[in-house]
Amino acid sequence: MKDAARYPECGLPMRPFPLPTLFVPLLLLAAAHSVSLIFSHRAGDILTVSDRLYLIVPALAALASWQAVRGARDRRLAVWAAVCLTFLAGAEVILVAAYDLQDLRAPDYGVGDALYHAYYLGLVALLLGTRAGPRPPQRERRLTPPEGVLDSLITGVVVAELSWVLGLVPLLADPRTTLLFKSVNVSYVVLDVILLTLALLRLRLGRDHSWPLVAGLLSYVAADLLYLIDGPVRIPVGLTDLLWTWGTVGQAVGFALLVRRPDLTAPTPVAVTLIVRTLPYLAVLTACLILIFNGLSLDLRGRGVVWFTVTVFALVMVRQAYTLVDTGRLNRLLTEQAAQLRGSRDEMEYRALHDSLTGLLNRDGFRQLMQAQTGLRTLLMLDLDGFKPVNDTHGHAAGDRVLRDVARRIHDVSEPWFDAARLGGDEFALLSREPLGAPQVRQVAALLIGRLSEPFEVRGGHMTLGVSVGVAQGEPGVSPDALLGRADAALYLAKRGGGAQLREAEALPDALRPRPDPPGPC
């Protein structure tokens, strides 16, 4: 197959690969790391090869992000994203290479933690400083939906509660840890919750390529929280590393798409939208479960308060779900009714401007068309010769069939150059869509005369008709009535001359030509 860039005549779309070339080995490396984690899970411990592969993933993601800067349309955003991922890569390299692979305990706060903080703060500032999707048109602009903000806050608060109950409380109560170690981990949780809330809000409100970025951020936040609660809750081997790996890849992919196509709108996939809309309900359910399990240690009165509170929450959620379902049904009904009204309006407008028998424009529709065209145009008036005997001999039904056939033939001949109309009875008109020379007009008129002189089928046999054509050239400033009058006068001459012929209106006298407006004062 020919190269579309070198051979555009092949008709192939010339679409550049949307990601930098380094993303190919990055994706392959992440897949290899995932396979190694499967073997680590079977072995019950993280294998050394998994740590070594994981060490390369953030470094390669940072390099790919810097490569994306070169072709970015938003270079500020591209550099910002690349710097954040470079901080992340530096932190991972320091902690994994210097401590994990050496089986050494990391300090309570070191260079790696400082780079992590720089990475988190950079992402928070990036999400706060970039707009979620292109600015909509003025007529479609509205206030930020409060439900999107509330849903994001609900999810963030419940994640903070879950982290507090399962991770922070045991950590803060552990006498073996230092105050600095506790403060660092608390700061990670706070930053994770802020990042989670902002990411969900962007995904809820944005219509751009941000969903891979948000998915990567959510994976990274989930891995951090799972790592925090790994003490009281046993996490399967390799799950956090799997989330960190693909979270890093997702961020790099999302940043590359955003900086290369910041002006394109892209609807969020339906599955992602469904998950985001479901998160607040899962968050409320999680809050109720936390309340129930922590209420087991209370006395009878306290447990009763817990269960009554959970029951009220459940009933409120059921009521809200019913309201949402009912609102959705009403919205669908209103949408269908609006579509029906638009269809009825369009049908009424069509009927008002088109002939019900032939489907061509009627007199009103043709007049609107003439008023809309202000440049050079050619008008043809057509009148059938010998049509009256059709109705008298074969009836009006046969006459209607003949008129429909006449309209079809006129349309077939004139379609590339003219708009056709039936002005009434057996009188038709054609208005050119663009300026035409006299030879072209005569050629079309000759085709019409020849086509309409062919036999028409009527009940019991065939009959032939003729057509007379009057032509008038319209100039800018000539009114529709004046142009119709000139074409009608030419048609009268064609009929008077025996029919089945073309007559052209005489050129407009100089005294009647539209004069340009006088020049204004200098």
Wavefront OBJ file of the C-alpha trace (Angstrom):
o trace
v 0.000 0.000 0.000
v 1.296 3.437 -0.854
v 2.229 5.888 1.829
v -0.666 8.345 2.233
v 1.710 11.190 3.077
v 3.667 10.672 -0.165
v 0.712 9.642 -2.344
v -2.323 11.722 -1.341
v -4.118 10.534 -4.460
v -4.757 7.231 -2.678
v -7.370 8.995 -0.559
v -6.004 7.698 2.760
v -6.425 10.032 5.767
v -3.118 11.494 6.862
v -3.462 11.194 10.640
v -0.242 11.347 12.664
v 0.266 8.874 15.482
v -1.270 10.647 18.502
v 1.496 9.661 20.952
v 5.295 10.057 20.941
v 7.270 7.038 19.778
v 8.595 6.325 23.278
v 5.097 5.323 24.329
v 5.415 2.069 22.391
v 8.234 0.670 24.582
v 6.529 2.218 27.629
v 3.337 0.239 27.033
v 5.317 -2.940 26.307
v 7.354 -2.440 29.485
v 4.216 -1.902 31.580
v 2.706 -5.085 30.128
v 5.901 -7.030 30.936
v 5.832 -5.672 34.482
v 2.209 -6.778 34.851
v 3.154 -10.309 33.754
v 5.993 -10.370 36.288
v 3.541 -9.344 39.024
v 1.420 -12.383 38.213
v 4.401 -14.619 38.951
v 5.159 -12.532 42.061
v 1.610 -13.138 43.294
v 2.019 -16.878 42.783
v 5.344 -16.814 44.621
v 3.858 -14.799 47.492
v 6.508 -12.054 47.316
v 7.630 -9.363 44.886
v 10.315 -10.740 42.591
v 13.483 -8.740 41.960
v 12.741 -8.571 38.235
v 9.431 -6.840 39.034
v 11.209 -4.138 41.032
v 13.746 -3.634 38.241
v 11.030 -3.344 35.589
v 9.013 -0.995 37.794
v 12.116 1.168 38.197
v 12.205 1.819 34.434
v 8.471 2.579 33.978
v 8.356 6.090 35.553
v 11.711 7.011 33.999
v 10.496 6.055 30.522
v 7.159 7.835 31.163
v 9.060 11.037 32.020
v 11.178 10.744 28.855
v 8.048 10.192 26.736
v 6.466 13.294 28.303
v 9.500 15.379 27.431
v 9.337 14.000 23.889
v 5.688 15.154 23.730
v 6.797 18.734 24.449
v 8.345 18.994 20.992
v 5.034 18.528 19.136
v 2.785 20.145 21.740
v 0.369 22.938 20.914
v 0.247 23.965 24.575
v 3.931 23.991 25.459
v 3.392 25.448 28.932
v 1.114 22.572 29.892
v 3.467 20.063 28.243
v 6.529 21.297 30.171
v 4.519 21.421 33.404
v 3.371 17.811 32.958
v 6.858 16.629 32.028
v 8.348 18.291 35.120
v 5.757 16.618 37.373
v 6.462 13.179 35.909
v 10.205 13.844 36.211
v 9.738 14.498 39.944
v 7.799 11.223 40.176
v 10.471 9.300 38.279
v 13.233 10.744 40.468
v 11.394 9.791 43.650
v 10.764 6.229 42.432
v 14.356 5.747 41.274
v 15.739 6.952 44.590
v 13.428 4.870 46.798
v 13.442 1.681 44.704
v 17.116 1.644 43.673
v 18.610 2.935 46.916
v 16.354 1.161 49.425
v 13.960 -1.489 48.079
v 16.507 -3.306 45.922
v 19.087 -3.053 48.726
v 16.612 -4.248 51.400
v 17.294 -1.073 53.395
v 14.812 0.958 55.426
v 14.130 4.391 53.957
v 14.499 7.440 56.228
v 11.419 9.075 57.697
v 11.859 11.955 55.228
v 14.417 12.173 52.470
v 15.022 13.392 48.953
v 12.540 10.875 47.562
v 9.761 12.201 49.807
v 10.598 15.788 48.795
v 10.279 14.804 45.120
v 6.969 13.077 45.861
v 5.655 16.235 47.472
v 6.813 18.304 44.501
v 5.056 15.850 42.170
v 1.779 15.963 44.124
v 1.764 19.730 44.537
v 2.562 20.149 40.838
v -0.391 17.959 39.844
v -2.747 19.797 42.189
v -1.651 23.142 40.755
v -1.981 21.761 37.214
v -5.553 20.554 37.772
v -6.485 23.863 39.393
v -4.851 25.919 36.659
v -6.127 24.183 33.516
v -9.641 24.411 32.151
v -11.556 21.128 31.702
v -12.239 21.101 27.977
v -12.639 23.859 25.362
v -14.847 26.839 26.157
v -18.384 26.134 24.918
v -20.243 28.591 22.679
v -21.956 31.489 24.431
v -25.440 30.065 23.817
v -24.410 26.714 25.406
v -22.512 28.193 28.354
v -23.991 27.669 31.784
v -22.959 27.574 35.415
v -20.895 24.667 36.711
v -23.335 21.904 37.665
v -23.406 21.789 41.486
v -24.037 18.043 41.449
v -20.607 17.498 39.850
v -18.876 19.441 42.633
v -20.928 17.742 45.360
v -20.365 14.252 43.958
v -16.607 14.840 43.861
v -16.613 16.202 47.428
v -18.700 13.257 48.702
v -16.300 10.750 47.207
v -13.265 12.629 48.524
v -14.660 12.897 52.068
v -15.531 9.178 52.228
v -12.073 8.225 50.938
v -10.605 10.461 53.641
v -12.810 8.712 56.242
v -11.749 5.287 54.980
v -8.092 6.281 55.119
v -8.549 7.672 58.605
v -10.227 4.570 59.982
v -8.119 1.911 58.273
v -4.746 3.617 57.955
v -4.194 6.851 59.827
v -5.654 5.892 63.214
v -3.478 2.736 63.516
v -0.487 4.749 62.277
v -1.016 7.600 64.726
v -1.537 5.139 67.583
v 1.651 3.196 66.788
v 4.305 4.173 69.368
v 7.111 2.739 67.190
v 6.829 5.478 64.552
v 8.216 8.981 64.844
v 6.211 12.179 64.642
v 7.964 13.067 61.368
v 7.001 9.726 59.804
v 3.389 10.195 60.879
v 3.270 13.752 59.551
v 4.670 12.707 56.162
v 2.079 9.945 55.734
v -0.755 12.243 56.830
v 0.397 14.781 54.214
v 0.298 12.067 51.532
v -3.281 11.208 52.461
v -4.353 14.849 52.379
v -2.743 15.369 48.969
v -4.266 12.126 47.673
v -7.755 13.199 48.729
v -7.338 16.653 47.166
v -5.971 15.117 43.966
v -8.801 12.566 43.869
v -11.472 15.258 44.303
v -9.999 17.510 41.612
v -9.537 14.593 39.188
v -13.140 13.451 39.611
v -14.378 17.023 39.171
v -12.407 17.433 35.942
v -13.676 14.125 34.601
v -17.262 15.085 35.514
v -17.140 18.521 33.896
v -14.643 18.091 31.067
v -15.274 17.159 27.421
v -11.700 16.647 26.280
v -9.016 13.964 26.205
v -8.527 14.097 29.996
v -10.075 10.749 30.920
v -6.815 8.701 30.486
v -5.073 11.287 32.677
v -7.808 11.137 35.321
v -7.842 7.325 35.215
v -4.084 7.325 35.805
v -4.409 9.727 38.719
v -7.174 7.654 40.294
v -5.082 4.495 39.952
v -2.140 6.201 41.616
v -4.255 7.566 44.461
v -5.871 4.140 44.998
v -2.414 2.540 45.172
v -1.247 5.091 47.777
v -4.316 4.470 49.929
v -3.970 0.686 49.659
v -0.328 0.979 50.647
v -1.308 3.078 53.671
v -3.868 0.548 54.964
v -1.636 -2.461 54.239
v -1.070 -2.837 57.978
v -4.511 -3.807 59.336
v -5.831 -4.978 55.946
v -3.908 -7.538 53.892
v -3.436 -6.397 50.296
v -2.687 -9.030 47.596
v 0.952 -9.088 46.546
v 1.615 -6.857 43.576
v -1.744 -5.037 43.475
v -0.332 -1.675 44.567
v 2.602 -2.001 42.163
v 0.167 -2.814 39.350
v -1.878 0.303 40.123
v 1.234 2.487 40.391
v 2.561 1.208 37.061
v -0.574 1.734 35.005
v -1.356 4.920 36.912
v 1.964 6.336 35.743
v 1.309 5.179 32.165
v -2.204 6.650 32.239
v -0.912 10.024 33.389
v 1.738 10.104 30.671
v -0.782 9.117 27.965
v -3.345 11.637 29.204
v -0.823 14.483 29.316
v 0.428 13.640 25.801
v -3.109 13.716 24.369
v -4.003 16.951 26.134
v -0.935 18.887 25.051
v -1.113 17.701 21.433
v -4.872 18.303 20.960
v -5.981 20.976 23.434
v -8.607 22.379 21.050
v -10.551 19.212 20.267
v -13.640 18.070 22.112
v -13.913 14.375 22.883
v -16.838 12.921 24.795
v -15.924 10.804 27.802
v -16.558 7.082 27.182
v -19.923 5.852 28.449
v -18.352 3.291 30.777
v -16.170 5.944 32.424
v -19.150 8.289 32.824
v -21.194 5.497 34.419
v -18.406 4.709 36.886
v -17.993 8.364 37.853
v -21.742 8.802 38.406
v -21.837 5.628 40.515
v -18.957 6.643 42.804
v -21.013 8.912 45.134
v -23.454 6.076 45.841
v -20.609 3.654 46.515
v -19.064 6.289 48.761
v -22.255 6.618 50.820
v -22.494 2.813 51.063
v -18.881 2.686 52.240
v -19.576 5.357 54.885
v -22.531 3.313 56.161
v -20.401 0.146 56.380
v -17.703 2.020 58.302
v -20.356 3.321 60.684
v -21.787 -0.168 61.203
v -18.448 -1.910 61.857
v -17.250 0.824 64.203
v -20.597 0.796 66.016
v -20.171 -2.834 67.111
v -18.038 -1.704 70.026
v -20.723 0.660 71.328
v -23.373 -0.082 73.916
v -26.964 -0.973 73.031
v -28.019 2.667 72.713
v -25.074 3.532 70.482
v -25.664 0.534 68.209
v -29.314 1.505 67.897
v -28.351 5.041 66.836
v -25.943 3.595 64.266
v -28.542 1.290 62.692
v -31.251 3.935 62.654
v -28.835 6.379 61.010
v -27.823 3.834 58.372
v -31.497 3.067 57.708
v -32.251 6.757 57.175
v -29.276 7.002 54.796
v -30.536 3.988 52.869
v -34.060 5.366 52.564
v -32.752 8.754 51.424
v -30.591 7.081 48.787
v -33.526 4.970 47.565
v -35.659 8.097 47.376
v -32.968 9.931 45.427
v -32.522 6.977 43.080
v -36.276 6.911 42.424
v -36.217 10.669 41.791
v -33.318 10.288 39.366
v -35.081 7.491 37.491
v -38.292 9.514 37.302
v -36.370 12.628 36.222
v -34.589 10.617 33.540
v -37.924 9.307 32.275
v -39.363 12.827 32.140
v -36.244 14.110 30.367
v -36.538 11.384 27.747
v -40.226 12.198 27.309
v -39.488 15.911 26.925
v -36.691 15.151 24.474
v -39.026 13.009 22.368
v -41.727 15.677 22.448
v -39.212 18.365 21.478
v -38.048 16.192 18.574
v -41.660 15.679 17.488
v -42.325 19.432 17.686
v -39.222 20.162 15.633
v -40.298 17.539 13.110
v -43.823 19.002 12.944
v -42.428 22.524 12.558
v -40.074 21.417 9.791
v -42.896 19.562 8.058
v -45.181 22.605 8.274
v -42.452 24.859 6.902
v -41.806 22.379 4.085
v -45.501 22.175 3.200
v -45.818 25.948 3.279
v -42.992 26.380 0.757
v -43.415 23.311 -1.459
v -46.023 22.133 -3.927
v -47.978 19.199 -2.497
v -48.407 17.517 -5.883
v -44.894 17.642 -7.339
v -42.673 18.309 -4.322
v -41.091 21.311 -6.042
v -41.034 24.780 -4.535
v -44.351 26.594 -4.702
v -44.823 30.276 -5.553
v -44.093 31.490 -1.994
v -41.042 29.280 -1.664
v -39.730 30.381 -5.042
v -40.224 34.043 -4.157
v -38.239 33.559 -0.936
v -35.507 31.884 -2.967
v -35.365 34.810 -5.393
v -35.206 37.324 -2.561
v -32.334 35.399 -0.979
v -30.242 35.493 -4.163
v -28.913 38.987 -4.729
v -26.211 38.303 -7.350
v -26.344 37.540 -11.057
v -28.981 34.900 -11.798
v -30.933 33.434 -14.688
v -34.678 32.817 -14.579
v -36.489 30.363 -16.850
v -40.293 30.380 -17.063
v -41.883 27.192 -18.488
v -45.459 26.676 -19.654
v -46.719 23.351 -21.006
v -48.208 23.313 -24.538
v -51.346 21.250 -24.985
v -51.869 20.277 -21.360
v -55.555 21.289 -21.099
v -56.803 18.286 -23.152
v -55.178 15.932 -20.663
v -57.615 16.966 -17.924
v -60.557 17.233 -20.336
v -60.003 13.828 -21.968
v -58.401 11.670 -19.303
v -59.497 13.348 -16.066
v -57.727 15.292 -13.343
v -56.080 12.175 -11.842
v -54.301 11.556 -15.145
v -53.400 15.253 -15.309
v -51.842 15.034 -11.825
v -49.775 12.018 -12.892
v -48.546 13.898 -15.948
v -47.625 16.941 -13.836
v -45.641 14.756 -11.444
v -43.823 13.227 -14.404
v -43.170 16.706 -15.820
v -41.723 17.832 -12.461
v -39.481 14.758 -12.338
v -38.132 15.393 -15.842
v -37.529 19.063 -15.107
v -35.673 18.152 -11.924
v -33.530 15.528 -13.666
v -32.442 17.958 -16.386
v -31.925 21.093 -14.313
v -30.707 19.749 -10.937
v -26.992 20.532 -11.347
v -27.618 24.198 -12.212
v -31.139 25.299 -11.203
v -33.712 25.221 -8.411
v -37.149 24.282 -9.776
v -40.629 25.431 -8.725
v -44.227 24.944 -9.782
v -45.911 28.333 -9.767
v -49.382 26.937 -10.392
v -51.331 24.907 -12.965
v -48.932 23.861 -15.727
v -46.523 26.752 -15.167
v -43.008 26.070 -13.820
v -39.930 28.197 -13.112
v -36.183 27.635 -12.747
v -33.689 29.922 -10.982
v -29.955 29.407 -11.499
v -27.805 28.702 -8.476
v -24.853 30.608 -9.937
v -24.222 32.934 -12.906
v -24.583 31.089 -16.227
v -23.604 32.111 -19.718
v -26.076 32.308 -22.575
v -24.765 29.082 -24.243
v -25.295 27.095 -21.041
v -28.818 28.487 -20.609
v -29.732 27.644 -24.206
v -28.348 24.128 -23.775
v -30.448 23.512 -20.653
v -33.550 24.972 -22.336
v -33.009 22.728 -25.376
v -32.708 19.689 -23.098
v -35.921 20.665 -21.316
v -37.828 21.147 -24.582
v -36.602 17.805 -25.882
v -37.217 15.921 -22.641
v -40.750 17.274 -22.195
v -41.667 16.534 -25.784
v -41.237 12.821 -25.159
v -44.516 10.855 -24.766
v -46.269 10.679 -21.395
v -48.136 7.603 -20.249
v -51.848 8.089 -19.668
v -54.651 5.640 -19.159
v -55.178 3.791 -22.387
v -52.070 4.944 -24.236
v -49.595 7.797 -24.648
v -49.772 11.488 -25.431
v -47.232 14.159 -26.217
v -46.897 17.687 -24.906
v -44.652 20.617 -25.595
v -43.157 23.364 -23.503
v -42.485 27.057 -24.125
v -39.557 28.675 -22.333
v -38.941 32.327 -21.518
v -35.529 33.408 -20.222
v -34.509 36.554 -18.372
v -31.136 37.515 -16.924
v -31.257 39.147 -13.526
v -28.640 41.637 -12.357
v -27.843 42.714 -8.793
v -30.534 45.060 -7.539
v -33.282 43.837 -9.890
v -36.401 43.022 -7.860
v -37.979 39.536 -8.066
v -41.177 41.033 -9.480
v -39.298 42.818 -12.255
v -37.355 39.675 -13.144
v -40.529 37.554 -13.150
v -42.239 40.132 -15.354
v -39.447 40.078 -17.935
v -39.312 36.263 -18.004
v -43.097 36.106 -18.280
v -43.008 38.532 -21.223
v -40.436 36.319 -22.975
v -42.611 33.256 -22.267
v -45.585 35.027 -23.836
v -43.556 35.597 -27.007
v -42.571 31.910 -27.078
v -46.220 30.815 -26.722
v -47.339 33.316 -29.351
v -44.700 32.014 -31.754
v -46.202 28.528 -31.737
v -44.743 27.016 -28.572
v -42.018 24.398 -28.090
v -39.376 27.105 -28.368
v -37.132 29.397 -26.340
v -37.406 33.176 -26.238
v -34.981 35.411 -24.355
v -35.998 38.680 -22.780
v -34.344 41.753 -24.171
v -31.523 43.281 -22.186
v -32.616 45.701 -19.509
v -32.553 49.264 -20.824
v -29.855 51.475 -19.360
v -32.482 53.745 -17.843
v -33.859 50.830 -15.838
v -30.556 49.301 -14.793
v -29.861 49.500 -11.047
v -27.324 52.218 -10.380
v -24.604 51.867 -7.742
v -24.828 54.055 -4.687
v -22.890 57.339 -5.043
v -19.559 57.356 -3.255
v -19.554 58.814 0.227
v -17.622 61.890 1.281
v -13.889 61.492 1.410
l 1 2 3 4 5 6 7 8 9 10 11 12 13 14 15 16 17 18 19 20 21 22 23 24 25 26 27 28 29 30 31 32 33 34 35 36 37 38 39 40 41 42 43 44 45 46 47 48 49 50 51 52 53 54 55 56 57 58 59 60 61 62 63 64 65 66 67 68 69 70 71 72 73 74 75 76 77 78 79 80 81 82 83 84 85 86 87 88 89 90 91 92 93 94 95 96 97 98 99 100 101 102 103 104 105 106 107 108 109 110 111 112 113 114 115 116 117 118 119 120 121 122 123 124 125 126 127 128 129 130 131 132 133 134 135 136 137 138 139 140 141 142 143 144 145 146 147 148 149 150 151 152 153 154 155 156 157 158 159 160 161 162 163 164 165 166 167 168 169 170 171 172 173 174 175 176 177 178 179 180 181 182 183 184 185 186 187 188 189 190 191 192 193 194 195 196 197 198 199 200 201 202 203 204 205 206 207 208 209 210 211 212 213 214 215 216 217 218 219 220 221 222 223 224 225 226 227 228 229 230 231 232 233 234 235 236 237 238 239 240 241 242 243 244 245 246 247 248 249 250 251 252 253 254 255 256 257 258 259 260 261 262 263 264 265 266 267 268 269 270 271 272 273 274 275 276 277 278 279 280 281 282 283 284 285 286 287 288 289 290 291 292 293 294 295 296 297 298 299 300 301 302 303 304 305 306 307 308 309 310 311 312 313 314 315 316 317 318 319 320 321 322 323 324 325 326 327 328 329 330 331 332 333 334 335 336 337 338 339 340 341 342 343 344 345 346 347 348 349 350 351 352 353 354 355 356 357 358 359 360 361 362 363 364 365 366 367 368 369 370 371 372 373 374 375 376 377 378 379 380 381 382 383 384 385 386 387 388 389 390 391 392 393 394 395 396 397 398 399 400 401 402 403 404 405 406 407 408 409 410 411 412 413 414 415 416 417 418 419 420 421 422 423 424 425 426 427 428 429 430 431 432 433 434 435 436 437 438 439 440 441 442 443 444 445 446 447 448 449 450 451 452 453 454 455 456 457 458 459 460 461 462 463 464 465 466 467 468 469 470 471 472 473 474 475 476 477 478 479 480 481 482 483 484 485 486 487 488 489 490 491 492 493 494 495 496 497 498 499 500 501 502 503 504 505 506 507 508 509 510 511 512 513 514 515 516 517 518 519 520 521 522
